[in-house]
Amino acid sequence: MTDRTSPRHPAQEAPGTSARGDLGRRIERRRTELGLSRAEVAFRAGMSEEYVAHLEEHSTAAPDAGTLLWLAGALRTSPAELGGGHTGLPAGIGRAARDPRFRELDEEECRELMSSHGVGRIALSGDGAPLVVPVNYSVVDGAVVFRTHPDSVPAQGVGREVAFEIDRVDDALSQGWSVLVRGTAHAVTDPDEVSRLTARAYSMPWAGGEGRDLWVRIVPDTVTGRRIEVW
């Protein structure tokens, strides 16, 4: 029987069981999504809080298959998701749930889901064809803001009506949500406002910050959304 009650030294981890990707960050991210403390995850998984901390904090941690299965169950996900086995694949590869519930979200729910920051997709018309590209965004004072290069596709939306979509898909549970924002994209040129947005930004663009100095703001005209839940 696997001992899941205490952290093991890295040298004692089962050989050949190291999960792909950063296991610790995936555990912490999933735990945060569910609003769980380390103690709560440890209780659900039948292991010590110290071992959960060990898994999150040490890049060399490589729990055996049984431990990973218990941990995935505690976090309501799959071992493949925790281990990064789906990296490089599109979200939503799981099978549809048996009894899903589809419902429209009100504006308050939509704004709560889109708040903070993440990756979203801006949709616009360019050169006679629709274009959709992902950007790292933040929400500041109720508006969607992001940084981009002046010659980039997202910059083509400045001065136009655009759509901006944010979503979250949980492959393990076959559920998720999406929020759609419609509004006009504006370039932010006032130096004080640029400084304020830069100070409140959560992170640099994942593609790198060099040359991506144009701030774009989308003040929503409409905000709609929908959610698929599993009963």
Sequence and secondary structure as in RCSB ss.txt:
>XXXX:A:sequence
MTDRTSPRHPAQEAPGTSARGDLGRRIERRRTELGLSRAEVAFRAGMSEEYVAHLEEHSTAAPDAGTLLWLAGAL
RTSPAELGGGHTGLPAGIGRAARDPRFRELDEEECRELMSSHGVGRIALSGDGAPLVVPVNYSVVDGAVVFRTHP
DSVPAQGVGREVAFEIDRVDDALSQGWSVLVRGTAHAVTDPDEVSRLTARAYSMPWAGGEGRDLWVRIVPDTVTG
RRIEVW
>XXXX:A:secstr
    SS   GGGS TT   SS HHHHHHHHHHHHT  HHHHHHHHTS HHHHHHHHH TT    HHHHHHHHHHT
TS HHHHHTTTTTS S  S   SSEEEEEE HHHHHHHH SEEEEEEEEEETTEEEEEEEEEEEETTEEEEEE T
TSTGGGGBTSEEEEEEEEEETTTTEEEEEEEEEEEEEE  HHHHHHHHHH SS  TT STT  EEEEEEEEEEEE
EEEEE 
